[in-house]
């Protein structure tokens, strides 16, 4: 009896076709799930224009030490262990300091942005007004990047150098950024329309920030959870000037 069943399963053409069809369907489903699944994201990227203080902040987060820095020509990367939560569990994240120079940062960002669980956008609070055009232009590029928009990592805008007397508060910097991002948004849309008449020709062109009928506000970003904080990543004459507690709390919350 068993032999007859084996012969039927092995040699019947209909059964073999059905088995092959099922196998193809299963393999197709597995490949589809693999292709559409999101890669694990465990990186926190420190980004911003040159001179914002990213590397000082990176060094404080990683080792609690202050190091003399020069303009970064490559990324710095280190493991960061979060504080224990209420259940005693910690998380291990990869902290990446991305150089601010426009000539190298894009290539480095391409290597890490799909892994980003969070972005820390560091701003020089003392020179916020002077640098606001460059600061807003780079932030706009990040927020409209196709990959970043797809995975929408949490974003912390760290208003750095708060120990300096002329440094702008996070409230003032948020207002400056919103006004300038509104201008950048209009300029970008006009340029895209001039190029091809559709506004969809270039990378990130299909991502519109905020509400089209209203001036830009961070609260209009439905995909992104954006938070502002104040910090000081480099000490002045007194080491007590360092304050990165809000940055640490934000990383712990990821």
C-alpha positions as CSV (number, residue, x, y, z in Angstrom):
1,X,0.0,0.0,0.0
2,X,2.8,2.4,1.0
3,X,4.7,1.6,-2.2
4,X,1.7,2.4,-4.4
5,X,1.4,5.8,-2.7
6,X,5.1,6.5,-3.2
7,X,4.8,5.5,-6.9
8,X,1.8,7.9,-7.2
9,X,3.6,10.8,-5.6
10,X,6.8,10.3,-7.5
11,X,5.6,9.5,-10.9
12,X,2.2,11.1,-11.3
13,X,2.7,14.2,-13.6
14,X,-0.1,16.2,-12.0
15,X,1.4,15.7,-8.5
16,X,4.8,16.8,-9.7
17,X,3.5,19.9,-11.4
18,X,1.5,20.8,-8.2
19,X,4.5,20.3,-6.0
20,X,6.7,22.4,-8.3
21,X,4.1,25.2,-8.3
22,X,3.9,25.2,-4.5
23,X,7.7,25.3,-4.3
24,X,7.8,28.3,-6.7
25,X,5.1,30.1,-4.7
26,X,6.9,29.6,-1.4
27,X,10.2,30.7,-2.8
28,X,8.6,33.8,-4.3
29,X,6.9,34.7,-1.0
30,X,10.2,34.3,0.9
31,X,12.1,36.5,-1.6
32,X,9.4,39.1,-1.5
33,X,9.5,39.3,2.3
34,X,13.2,39.5,2.2
35,X,13.2,42.3,-0.4
36,X,10.6,44.4,1.3
37,X,11.7,43.9,4.9
38,X,13.3,46.9,6.5
39,X,17.0,46.5,7.4
40,X,17.9,46.6,11.1
41,X,18.5,50.2,12.2
42,X,20.8,50.8,15.1
43,X,22.8,53.8,14.2
44,X,22.6,57.4,15.5
45,X,24.2,59.9,13.0
46,X,25.6,63.2,14.1
47,X,25.2,65.6,11.2
48,X,25.5,69.3,10.5
49,X,27.6,71.9,8.7
50,X,31.3,72.4,9.5
51,X,32.1,74.0,12.8
52,X,28.9,73.0,14.6
53,X,30.8,71.0,17.2
54,X,29.8,67.5,16.1
55,X,33.1,65.9,16.9
56,X,33.4,67.5,20.4
57,X,29.8,66.2,21.1
58,X,30.7,62.8,19.7
59,X,33.8,62.6,22.0
60,X,31.8,63.6,25.1
61,X,29.1,61.0,24.4
62,X,31.6,58.2,23.7
63,X,34.3,58.8,26.3
64,X,33.3,61.8,28.4
65,X,36.5,63.5,27.3
66,X,37.3,66.7,25.5
67,X,39.7,66.3,22.5
68,X,41.2,68.9,20.3
69,X,39.7,68.5,16.8
70,X,40.3,69.6,13.2
71,X,37.9,69.5,10.3
72,X,36.9,65.9,9.9
73,X,37.8,64.2,6.6
74,X,36.2,60.9,7.5
75,X,33.5,59.6,9.8
76,X,34.1,58.6,13.4
77,X,32.2,55.6,14.7
78,X,31.9,54.0,18.1
79,X,29.6,51.8,20.1
80,X,27.3,53.6,22.5
81,X,25.5,51.9,25.4
82,X,22.4,53.5,26.6
83,X,21.5,53.9,30.3
84,X,19.4,51.1,31.8
85,X,15.6,51.5,31.5
86,X,13.1,50.8,34.2
87,X,13.5,47.1,33.6
88,X,17.2,47.2,33.8
89,X,17.7,46.7,30.0
90,X,20.3,48.6,28.0
91,X,20.6,49.1,24.2
92,X,23.7,49.1,22.1
93,X,23.8,51.7,19.3
94,X,26.4,52.7,16.7
95,X,27.2,56.4,17.1
96,X,28.5,58.0,13.8
97,X,30.1,61.4,13.5
98,X,29.5,62.4,9.9
99,X,31.9,65.1,8.5
100,X,30.3,68.4,7.7
101,X,32.2,69.2,4.5
102,X,29.8,69.0,1.5
103,X,32.6,67.4,-0.6
104,X,32.6,64.2,1.4
105,X,29.5,64.0,3.6
106,X,27.1,62.8,0.9
107,X,29.1,59.7,0.2
108,X,29.4,58.9,3.9
109,X,25.7,59.5,4.5
110,X,24.8,57.1,1.7
111,X,26.7,54.4,3.6
112,X,24.8,55.0,6.8
113,X,21.4,56.6,6.3
114,X,19.5,53.3,5.7
115,X,20.8,52.2,9.2
116,X,19.8,55.4,11.0
117,X,17.5,55.0,14.0
118,X,18.1,58.6,14.8
119,X,19.7,61.8,13.5
120,X,21.3,64.4,15.7
121,X,21.5,67.6,13.7
122,X,24.0,69.8,15.5
123,X,23.9,73.6,15.1
124,X,26.4,76.2,16.3
125,X,24.2,78.3,18.5
126,X,26.6,81.2,18.6
127,X,26.6,81.6,14.8
128,X,23.1,80.4,14.1
129,X,21.9,83.6,12.4
130,X,25.0,84.0,10.3
131,X,24.9,80.3,9.1
132,X,21.2,79.9,8.9
133,X,21.0,79.6,5.1
134,X,23.6,76.8,5.0
135,X,22.1,75.1,8.1
136,X,18.6,75.1,6.6
137,X,19.7,74.0,3.1
138,X,21.4,70.9,4.5
139,X,18.6,70.1,6.8
140,X,16.1,70.4,4.0
141,X,18.3,68.0,1.9
142,X,18.2,65.5,4.7
143,X,14.5,65.7,5.3
144,X,13.7,65.3,1.6
145,X,16.1,62.5,1.0
146,X,14.3,59.5,-0.4
147,X,15.9,56.9,2.0
148,X,15.6,59.1,5.1
149,X,12.0,60.0,4.3
150,X,11.2,56.3,3.8
151,X,12.6,55.2,7.2
152,X,11.9,58.6,9.0
153,X,14.3,58.2,11.9
154,X,13.7,60.4,15.0
155,X,15.5,63.7,14.8
156,X,17.1,65.8,17.5
157,X,18.1,69.3,16.6
158,X,20.9,70.0,19.1
159,X,21.5,73.8,19.6
160,X,25.1,73.6,20.6
161,X,27.6,76.0,22.3
162,X,25.0,77.2,24.8
163,X,27.8,78.1,27.2
164,X,28.7,81.1,25.0
165,X,27.1,84.4,25.8
166,X,25.9,85.2,22.2
167,X,24.5,81.7,21.6
168,X,20.8,81.7,20.5
169,X,18.3,79.7,22.4
170,X,16.5,76.6,20.9
171,X,13.3,78.7,20.6
172,X,15.0,81.4,18.6
173,X,16.8,78.8,16.4
174,X,13.6,77.0,15.7
175,X,12.0,80.2,14.5
176,X,15.0,81.0,12.3
177,X,15.0,77.5,10.8
178,X,11.3,77.5,10.1
179,X,11.5,80.9,8.3
180,X,14.5,79.8,6.2
181,X,13.2,76.3,5.4
182,X,10.0,78.0,4.1
183,X,12.2,80.0,1.7
184,X,14.3,76.9,0.8
185,X,11.2,74.9,0.1
186,X,9.8,77.6,-2.3
187,X,13.1,77.9,-4.1
188,X,13.6,74.2,-4.5
189,X,10.0,73.7,-5.9
190,X,10.5,76.6,-8.3
191,X,13.8,75.2,-9.6
192,X,12.3,71.8,-10.1
193,X,9.3,73.2,-12.0
194,X,11.6,75.2,-14.3
195,X,13.7,72.1,-15.1
196,X,10.9,69.7,-16.2
197,X,7.6,71.3,-15.4
198,X,6.6,68.5,-13.0
199,X,8.7,68.9,-9.9
200,X,9.6,65.2,-9.9
201,X,12.8,65.1,-11.8
202,X,15.5,64.9,-9.1
203,X,16.3,62.8,-6.2
204,X,14.0,63.6,-3.2
205,X,11.8,65.8,-5.4
206,X,8.7,63.8,-4.5
207,X,9.1,64.7,-0.8
208,X,7.3,67.9,0.2
209,X,8.0,69.3,3.6
210,X,5.0,70.4,5.7
211,X,1.7,71.6,4.3
212,X,1.6,73.1,0.8
213,X,-0.9,75.8,1.8
214,X,0.9,77.0,4.9
215,X,4.2,78.4,5.9
216,X,6.6,75.7,7.1
217,X,6.4,74.6,10.7
218,X,8.2,71.6,12.2
219,X,4.9,70.5,13.8
220,X,3.6,69.9,10.2
221,X,6.1,67.1,9.6
222,X,3.9,64.0,10.0
223,X,6.5,61.4,9.3
224,X,9.3,62.8,11.5
225,X,9.4,63.2,15.2
226,X,11.5,66.3,15.7
227,X,12.8,67.6,19.0
228,X,14.9,70.6,19.9
229,X,17.4,70.7,22.7
230,X,20.2,72.9,24.1
231,X,23.7,71.5,24.8
232,X,27.3,72.4,25.3
233,X,29.7,69.8,24.0
234,X,33.0,71.6,24.7
235,X,34.1,73.2,27.9
236,X,35.3,76.7,28.2
237,X,37.5,77.6,31.2
238,X,35.4,75.5,33.5
239,X,34.6,71.8,32.7
240,X,31.1,72.4,34.3
241,X,30.2,74.2,31.1
242,X,29.6,70.9,29.4
243,X,26.0,69.9,29.4
244,X,24.8,67.1,27.1
245,X,22.2,65.6,29.4
246,X,19.3,66.3,27.0
247,X,21.2,64.6,24.2
248,X,21.8,61.5,26.3
249,X,18.2,61.4,27.4
250,X,17.0,61.6,23.8
251,X,19.4,58.8,22.7
252,X,18.2,56.6,25.6
253,X,14.6,57.1,24.4
254,X,15.2,55.7,20.9
